[in-house]
Amino acid sequence: MAERIHAEIVAKVIEVARGEGADLAAGDAVLLLESMKMEIPVLTGTAGRLSHLAVGVGDVVQEGDLLAVIEVP
């Protein structure tokens, strides 16, 4: 089973908090986005391992874009 994290708004990726392969607890930050001069942390909803990071620093994402995939044990 996997949790797929999608962008909720148009934003720019300003920080990658965790890399692929990182173990995550529910509520851990994966990315930090910026939109309209506001910083928005992207948090995981469940514990697991970050198996795929679809974006990098400087990328601009659109609403609905895939950001990351968390493999849930």
PEFENBEL-V258938 format. One record per pair of residues at least 6 apart in sequence whose C-alpha atoms are under 6 Angstrom apart, sorted by the first residue. I is the first residue (numbers start at 1). J is the second residue. D is the distance in Angstrom with one decimal. If there is no record, write none. Layout:
BEGIN
I & J & D
I & J & D
END
This chain:
BEGIN
1 & 72 & 5.6
2 & 70 & 5.5
2 & 71 & 4.5
2 & 72 & 5.4
3 & 69 & 5.7
3 & 70 & 5.0
4 & 69 & 4.6
5 & 67 & 5.6
5 & 68 & 5.2
6 & 64 & 5.3
6 & 65 & 5.3
6 & 66 & 4.5
6 & 67 & 5.3
7 & 63 & 5.1
7 & 64 & 5.1
7 & 65 & 5.3
8 & 63 & 5.0
9 & 63 & 4.5
10 & 61 & 5.6
10 & 62 & 4.4
10 & 63 & 5.3
11 & 33 & 5.9
11 & 34 & 5.4
11 & 35 & 4.7
11 & 60 & 5.7
11 & 61 & 5.5
12 & 33 & 5.5
12 & 34 & 5.2
12 & 59 & 5.7
12 & 60 & 4.3
13 & 33 & 4.6
13 & 57 & 5.0
13 & 58 & 5.3
13 & 59 & 5.4
14 & 32 & 5.7
14 & 33 & 5.6
14 & 57 & 5.2
15 & 31 & 5.7
15 & 32 & 5.0
15 & 57 & 5.7
16 & 31 & 4.6
17 & 30 & 5.0
17 & 31 & 5.2
18 & 30 & 5.4
20 & 50 & 5.2
20 & 51 & 5.5
20 & 52 & 5.8
21 & 49 & 5.9
21 & 50 & 5.2
21 & 51 & 5.7
22 & 49 & 5.6
22 & 50 & 5.4
23 & 48 & 5.9
23 & 49 & 4.4
24 & 47 & 5.3
24 & 48 & 5.3
24 & 49 & 5.8
25 & 47 & 4.2
26 & 44 & 5.7
26 & 45 & 5.2
26 & 46 & 4.1
26 & 47 & 4.5
27 & 43 & 5.3
27 & 44 & 5.1
27 & 45 & 5.7
28 & 43 & 5.4
28 & 44 & 5.7
29 & 42 & 5.6
29 & 43 & 4.4
30 & 42 & 5.7
30 & 43 & 5.8
31 & 41 & 6.0
31 & 42 & 5.1
32 & 40 & 5.7
32 & 41 & 4.5
32 & 42 & 5.9
33 & 39 & 5.7
33 & 40 & 5.0
34 & 40 & 6.0
48 & 70 & 5.9
48 & 71 & 5.4
48 & 72 & 4.5
49 & 70 & 5.4
49 & 71 & 5.2
50 & 70 & 4.6
51 & 69 & 5.8
51 & 70 & 5.6
52 & 68 & 5.5
52 & 69 & 5.1
53 & 68 & 4.5
54 & 67 & 5.0
54 & 68 & 5.5
55 & 67 & 5.9
END
